[in-house]
Each structure stands twice: as structure tokens, then as C-alpha cells.
Amino acid sequence: MPVLQSIKDKLLQAVLRSFFNFQFKHYGRMTNLTIDSKNRTFQIELDLKGETSPIKISINQYEFAEEGGETFICLGKIEASREWVTVLANELLDPATRIPLQGPLKILKILL
């Protein structure tokens, strides 16, 4: 089963990276995304406009929740290579924050 999970993770990485780069191209681009669904972690690298070097972000222990037929993702601890990004992300997206998975993002629940 680990091989199948690895294939699913790589497929999801490509889909999410393309989605992000299309949806948020005015901010910059995602240059790398690594998903480890077994350990429920994301590693993201962003090349954002105005930044002199990439920003690396780690999201640990994400979870899914369902309520009223809707699916949500709850992000665990967030750490970034820029202290201000870490502080902002953890203030805005504390572990109790539920982000609805709508449209193409519903694939997350299926693949993870």
C-alpha cells in the first residue's frame, strides 16, 4: 500500500501546485510541494513577488472534518522560513480554523 499512497501523493502534489499557480499567479508561484499523507504533513516552497528568496512553509498534522455534508480541512502547526509568516499563519489559521473544501479542492479529501 505505501507505493499506492506515494503515487496518490505525487498526483495530488502536481494538481495542487498547478491549481495554486493558476489561482494565485499575481502573488508569485509555488515551486515545490511535498505531501506525506501517512504523517499528514505538507512542505511548501513559494517564490513570491518582492521576496529575494523562496519562502518555505511546513504544515503538520492536518485533519479533515465533515459537517452538514460539507468537508473541511483543519491545519495543525504551521512553520515558515520567515518568522512573520509563521506568526501570521498561526494567528489566522489556528488548529480550530476549518477551511471548506469546495470545487476542485474536494479532491483533497478523496486522495488524502
C-alpha atoms as an extended CHARMM CRD file, in Angstrom:
* protein
*
       112  EXT
         1         1  MET       CA              0.0000000000        0.0000000000        0.0000000000  PROA      1               0.0000000000
         2         2  PRO       CA              2.8830000000        2.5090000000        0.5330000000  PROA      2               0.0000000000
         3         3  VAL       CA              3.5610000000        2.5710000000       -3.2340000000  PROA      3               0.0000000000
         4         4  LEU       CA             -0.0740000000        3.4260000000       -3.9880000000  PROA      4               0.0000000000
         5         5  GLN       CA             -0.0430000000        6.1460000000       -1.3280000000  PROA      5               0.0000000000
         6         6  SER       CA              3.1490000000        7.6010000000       -2.7990000000  PROA      6               0.0000000000
         7         7  ILE       CA              1.5960000000        7.7080000000       -6.2680000000  PROA      7               0.0000000000
         8         8  LYS       CA             -1.5340000000        9.3920000000       -4.8940000000  PROA      8               0.0000000000
         9         9  ASP       CA              0.6010000000       11.9480000000       -3.0190000000  PROA      9               0.0000000000
        10        10  LYS       CA              2.6140000000       12.7620000000       -6.1710000000  PROA      10              0.0000000000
        11        11  LEU       CA             -0.5440000000       13.1390000000       -8.2610000000  PROA      11              0.0000000000
        12        12  LEU       CA             -2.0900000000       15.4270000000       -5.6630000000  PROA      12              0.0000000000
        13        13  GLN       CA              1.1350000000       17.4590000000       -5.4340000000  PROA      13              0.0000000000
        14        14  ALA       CA              1.0370000000       18.1370000000       -9.1790000000  PROA      14              0.0000000000
        15        15  VAL       CA             -2.6690000000       19.0300000000       -9.1690000000  PROA      15              0.0000000000
        16        16  LEU       CA             -2.4170000000       21.3630000000       -6.1680000000  PROA      16              0.0000000000
        17        17  ARG       CA              0.7440000000       23.0620000000       -7.4340000000  PROA      17              0.0000000000
        18        18  SER       CA             -0.9640000000       23.7400000000      -10.7890000000  PROA      18              0.0000000000
        19        19  PHE       CA             -4.1380000000       24.9540000000       -9.0690000000  PROA      19              0.0000000000
        20        20  PHE       CA             -2.1810000000       27.3020000000       -6.7900000000  PROA      20              0.0000000000
        21        21  ASN       CA             -0.0550000000       28.6720000000       -9.6190000000  PROA      21              0.0000000000
        22        22  PHE       CA             -3.1540000000       29.4010000000      -11.6990000000  PROA      22              0.0000000000
        23        23  GLN       CA             -5.2930000000       30.7800000000       -8.8730000000  PROA      23              0.0000000000
        24        24  PHE       CA             -2.6110000000       32.9200000000       -7.1790000000  PROA      24              0.0000000000
        25        25  LYS       CA             -0.2630000000       33.8010000000      -10.0470000000  PROA      25              0.0000000000
        26        26  HSD       CA             -0.4860000000       37.5020000000       -9.1460000000  PROA      26              0.0000000000
        27        27  TYR       CA              1.3510000000       36.7160000000       -5.8380000000  PROA      27              0.0000000000
        28        28  GLY       CA              4.0680000000       34.5100000000       -7.3000000000  PROA      28              0.0000000000
        29        29  ARG       CA              4.3390000000       30.7690000000       -7.7400000000  PROA      29              0.0000000000
        30        30  MET       CA              4.6160000000       27.5460000000       -5.8090000000  PROA      30              0.0000000000
        31        31  THR       CA              7.8970000000       25.9680000000       -6.8260000000  PROA      31              0.0000000000
        32        32  ASN       CA              7.6430000000       22.8330000000       -4.7240000000  PROA      32              0.0000000000
        33        33  LEU       CA              5.0060000000       20.9200000000       -2.7980000000  PROA      33              0.0000000000
        34        34  THR       CA              5.6330000000       17.7090000000       -0.8980000000  PROA      34              0.0000000000
        35        35  ILE       CA              2.7530000000       15.8330000000        0.6880000000  PROA      35              0.0000000000
        36        36  ASP       CA              3.1680000000       12.9840000000        3.1520000000  PROA      36              0.0000000000
        37        37  SER       CA             -0.3860000000       11.7710000000        3.7070000000  PROA      37              0.0000000000
        38        38  LYS       CA              0.7440000000        8.9880000000        6.0470000000  PROA      38              0.0000000000
        39        39  ASN       CA              2.1900000000       11.5380000000        8.5090000000  PROA      39              0.0000000000
        40        40  ARG       CA             -0.3560000000       14.2200000000        7.4990000000  PROA      40              0.0000000000
        41        41  THR       CA              2.2170000000       16.8780000000        6.5330000000  PROA      41              0.0000000000
        42        42  PHE       CA              2.7240000000       19.3850000000        3.7200000000  PROA      42              0.0000000000
        43        43  GLN       CA              6.0310000000       21.0460000000        2.7770000000  PROA      43              0.0000000000
        44        44  ILE       CA              5.5610000000       24.0710000000        0.5140000000  PROA      44              0.0000000000
        45        45  GLU       CA              8.0870000000       26.3240000000       -1.2090000000  PROA      45              0.0000000000
        46        46  LEU       CA              6.8680000000       29.6380000000       -2.6420000000  PROA      46              0.0000000000
        47        47  ASP       CA              8.6640000000       32.0860000000       -4.8970000000  PROA      47              0.0000000000
        48        48  LEU       CA              6.6550000000       35.2200000000       -4.1080000000  PROA      48              0.0000000000
        49        49  LYS       CA              6.8760000000       38.5530000000       -5.8780000000  PROA      49              0.0000000000
        50        50  GLY       CA              9.0130000000       41.0460000000       -3.9760000000  PROA      50              0.0000000000
        51        51  GLU       CA             10.8370000000       38.3550000000       -1.9800000000  PROA      51              0.0000000000
        52        52  THR       CA             14.5490000000       37.8470000000       -2.6210000000  PROA      52              0.0000000000
        53        53  SER       CA             14.4930000000       34.1340000000       -1.7600000000  PROA      53              0.0000000000
        54        54  PRO       CA             11.8500000000       31.3930000000       -1.5560000000  PROA      54              0.0000000000
        55        55  ILE       CA              9.6000000000       31.0390000000        1.4920000000  PROA      55              0.0000000000
        56        56  LYS       CA              9.3560000000       27.5160000000        2.9060000000  PROA      56              0.0000000000
        57        57  ILE       CA              6.2500000000       26.5020000000        4.8400000000  PROA      57              0.0000000000
        58        58  SER       CA              5.6090000000       23.3100000000        6.8210000000  PROA      58              0.0000000000
        59        59  ILE       CA              2.0980000000       22.2680000000        7.8350000000  PROA      59              0.0000000000
        60        60  ASN       CA              1.9760000000       19.4320000000       10.3450000000  PROA      60              0.0000000000
        61        61  GLN       CA             -0.9030000000       17.2320000000       11.4460000000  PROA      61              0.0000000000
        62        62  TYR       CA             -3.7270000000       18.3720000000        9.1920000000  PROA      62              0.0000000000
        63        63  GLU       CA             -7.1330000000       16.7550000000        9.7350000000  PROA      63              0.0000000000
        64        64  PHE       CA            -10.4350000000       16.5550000000        7.9160000000  PROA      64              0.0000000000
        65        65  ALA       CA            -13.8600000000       17.2680000000        9.4000000000  PROA      65              0.0000000000
        66        66  GLU       CA            -17.3140000000       16.7940000000        7.9600000000  PROA      66              0.0000000000
        67        67  GLU       CA            -20.4470000000       18.6370000000        8.9280000000  PROA      67              0.0000000000
        68        68  GLY       CA            -23.7550000000       19.0730000000        7.1530000000  PROA      68              0.0000000000
        69        69  GLY       CA            -22.5000000000       17.3360000000        4.0310000000  PROA      69              0.0000000000
        70        70  GLU       CA            -19.5040000000       19.6790000000        3.7270000000  PROA      70              0.0000000000
        71        71  THR       CA            -15.8520000000       18.7230000000        4.1200000000  PROA      71              0.0000000000
        72        72  PHE       CA            -13.3130000000       20.9370000000        5.8690000000  PROA      72              0.0000000000
        73        73  ILE       CA             -9.5630000000       20.7540000000        6.3940000000  PROA      73              0.0000000000
        74        74  CYS       CA             -8.0890000000       21.8090000000        9.7350000000  PROA      74              0.0000000000
        75        75  LEU       CA             -4.4170000000       22.7220000000        9.6630000000  PROA      75              0.0000000000
        76        76  GLY       CA             -2.1300000000       21.8080000000       12.5270000000  PROA      76              0.0000000000
        77        77  LYS       CA              1.0730000000       23.6110000000       13.4100000000  PROA      77              0.0000000000
        78        78  ILE       CA              2.3720000000       25.9340000000       10.7060000000  PROA      78              0.0000000000
        79        79  GLU       CA              6.0370000000       26.9350000000       10.4670000000  PROA      79              0.0000000000
        80        80  ALA       CA              7.6870000000       29.1330000000        7.8320000000  PROA      80              0.0000000000
        81        81  SER       CA             11.1670000000       30.2640000000        6.9490000000  PROA      81              0.0000000000
        82        82  ARG       CA             10.0420000000       33.8430000000        7.6490000000  PROA      82              0.0000000000
        83        83  GLU       CA              9.0820000000       34.4870000000       11.2650000000  PROA      83              0.0000000000
        84        84  TRP       CA              6.3520000000       36.9630000000       10.3210000000  PROA      84              0.0000000000
        85        85  VAL       CA              4.7200000000       34.3480000000        8.0590000000  PROA      85              0.0000000000
        86        86  THR       CA              4.7290000000       31.8090000000       10.9100000000  PROA      86              0.0000000000
        87        87  VAL       CA              3.1470000000       34.3040000000       13.3210000000  PROA      87              0.0000000000
        88        88  LEU       CA              0.5310000000       35.4910000000       10.8160000000  PROA      88              0.0000000000
        89        89  ALA       CA             -0.3930000000       31.9800000000        9.6740000000  PROA      89              0.0000000000
        90        90  ASN       CA             -0.8150000000       30.6800000000       13.2150000000  PROA      90              0.0000000000
        91        91  GLU       CA             -2.9130000000       33.7110000000       14.2120000000  PROA      91              0.0000000000
        92        92  LEU       CA             -5.1950000000       33.4530000000       11.1760000000  PROA      92              0.0000000000
        93        93  LEU       CA             -5.2600000000       29.6660000000       10.8340000000  PROA      93              0.0000000000
        94        94  ASP       CA             -5.1390000000       28.2060000000       14.3190000000  PROA      94              0.0000000000
        95        95  PRO       CA             -5.8760000000       24.4570000000       14.5930000000  PROA      95              0.0000000000
        96        96  ALA       CA             -9.5750000000       25.1980000000       15.2550000000  PROA      96              0.0000000000
        97        97  THR       CA             -9.9300000000       27.0190000000       11.9090000000  PROA      97              0.0000000000
        98        98  ARG       CA            -11.8750000000       24.9280000000        9.4200000000  PROA      98              0.0000000000
        99        99  ILE       CA            -11.2850000000       25.6850000000        5.7570000000  PROA      99              0.0000000000
       100       100  PRO       CA            -14.0870000000       24.4600000000        3.4840000000  PROA      100             0.0000000000
       101       101  LEU       CA            -13.0330000000       22.2560000000        0.5950000000  PROA      101             0.0000000000
       102       102  GLN       CA            -15.0370000000       23.4820000000       -2.3660000000  PROA      102             0.0000000000
       103       103  GLY       CA            -14.8010000000       22.9820000000       -6.1050000000  PROA      103             0.0000000000
       104       104  PRO       CA            -11.5410000000       21.3720000000       -7.2320000000  PROA      104             0.0000000000
       105       105  LEU       CA            -10.2110000000       21.2720000000       -3.6580000000  PROA      105             0.0000000000
       106       106  LYS       CA            -12.6780000000       18.4980000000       -2.7780000000  PROA      106             0.0000000000
       107       107  ILE       CA            -10.1460000000       16.1380000000       -4.3420000000  PROA      107             0.0000000000
       108       108  LEU       CA             -8.0390000000       16.5630000000       -1.1880000000  PROA      108             0.0000000000
       109       109  LYS       CA            -10.4390000000       14.5050000000        0.9000000000  PROA      109             0.0000000000
       110       110  ILE       CA            -10.5800000000       11.7670000000       -1.6990000000  PROA      110             0.0000000000
       111       111  LEU       CA             -6.8270000000       11.4580000000       -2.1960000000  PROA      111             0.0000000000
       112       112  LEU       CA             -5.5360000000       12.0780000000        1.3310000000  PROA      112             0.0000000000
